[in-house]
Amino acid sequence: MVETSKFGKRTKLVHGGTRRSQYNEVSEAIFLTQGFVYDTAAQAEKRFQDLGEDEFIYARYGNPTVAMFEERMALLEGAEDGFACASGMAAVNGAVMSFLKSGDHVVSARALFGSCLYILEDILSRFGVDVTFVDGDDLDQWRAAIRPDTKMCFFESMSNPTLELVDIAGVAEIAHSVGAVVVVDNVFSTPVYSKAIEQGADLVVYSTTKHVDGGGRCLGGIILGTKDLIRGTVEPYLKHTGGAMSPFNAWVQLKGLESLDLRVRAQTESAGVIAEALEGHDKLEKLIYPGAKSHPQYELTQRQIGAGGTMVSFVLKGGKEAAFRFMDALEIAIISNNLGDAKSIVTHPATTTHSRLSDEQRASLGISDGLIRFSVGLEDAQDLVADLLNGLAQA
Ligand SMILES: *Cc1c(COP(=O)(O)O)cnc(C)c1O
């Protein structure tokens, strides 16, 4: 195994966590196996009693390819450990459900990805967990909602699709004053820019389906944190409830990690160029890019992640009709709902990802009919700008 903890991020992303088989292969092996053979009955007995480093029993508990992926992600995040999951939602569910029991109280930001909202709003209430929703960007609301029996604070550090930031350090200070754990869904901030753990997050969750895969191939997710929390609380829940990541998906995303830093930085640079080109455009009611000085949380963005990220949102004048004309006119960007992909992706949240919400909920989250979410890909920035300007001209 290569010891990479002393090296920089890109070196960790290429070499971190590598485990070579007896063949000394260059490309990481896919251990497409559900189980492992014991030399003797006594060895099987011992492994079930006391699982050593790099020993495996069953792929629902752990697998060498998945372990490589977990270790590489943990190195990137600066976390002690990680548990990889079948999808981002398996990771969110695992992080939330492994900690909570009936009677607990949770404070959550209101602006959440639809499936996250379903877990926090619909599922938790069925099990007697009381959840208070707040405007994530308002620390006073977090302070007012917190109670002595609050067990968890949950939020997306940069919200989907309106790109509002939640101050991780600010919420962590409030949460930790009553001993609550801070769970951060950090997808939009990306693991490249994240400093969530030093800022106070106890568990950092990613859908690795997004930037980590980067090519729209596989679902994946991961929960990162201290060895204590991951092995003591998260793993027992996940290994018995079956949220494990497939070794094949782990392999695809392990290879995705090799180029993650380069890709995300290139996408962020293009996002900045696009935001600048669209700022003040007369077909737009509003442009939202956390890396733009016009963003109300520009200072917090710089302090928290030091970059604007790979997503640009904007509101067209003329509502849904204008938004649809704009999307249909685009030549390069595809209409879909993934993000962090090599291909630029345009999404109309009000009629797709957030169509389940009521009109009132959408209004309170700023998801108007003219809102577009744009995931910046790896194409030439100038081609994307031209495509977007042409789309706006036809909107
Ligand atoms: C996509 C996404 C998820 C869910 O991830 P899946 O891999 O699709 O299950 C959770 N949170 C955020 C912020 C996301 O963007």
The ligand as a MOL file (V3000), in Angstrom:
LIG
                    3D

  0  0  0     0  0            999 V3000
M  V30 BEGIN CTAB
M  V30 COUNTS 15 15 0 0 0
M  V30 BEGIN ATOM
M  V30 1 C -27.6600 13.8050 -6.1930 0
M  V30 2 C -27.7090 14.2560 -4.8070 0
M  V30 3 C -28.0520 13.3630 -3.7810 0
M  V30 4 C -28.4360 11.9230 -4.0490 0
M  V30 5 O -27.4450 11.1990 -4.6700 0
M  V30 6 P -27.7560 9.8490 -5.5360 0
M  V30 7 O -26.3740 9.3670 -5.8490 0
M  V30 8 O -28.5370 10.2820 -6.7120 0
M  V30 9 O -28.5110 8.9320 -4.6620 0
M  V30 10 C -28.0600 13.8500 -2.4930 0
M  V30 11 N -27.7730 15.1340 -2.2110 0
M  V30 12 C -27.4450 16.0220 -3.1720 0
M  V30 13 C -27.1470 17.4220 -2.8040 0
M  V30 14 C -27.3990 15.6180 -4.5060 0
M  V30 15 O -27.0760 16.4870 -5.4580 0
M  V30 END ATOM
M  V30 BEGIN BOND
M  V30 1 1 1 2
M  V30 2 1 2 3
M  V30 3 2 2 14
M  V30 4 1 3 4
M  V30 5 2 3 10
M  V30 6 1 4 5
M  V30 7 1 5 6
M  V30 8 2 6 7
M  V30 9 1 6 8
M  V30 10 1 6 9
M  V30 11 1 10 11
M  V30 12 2 11 12
M  V30 13 1 12 13
M  V30 14 1 12 14
M  V30 15 1 14 15
M  V30 END BOND
M  V30 END CTAB
M  END
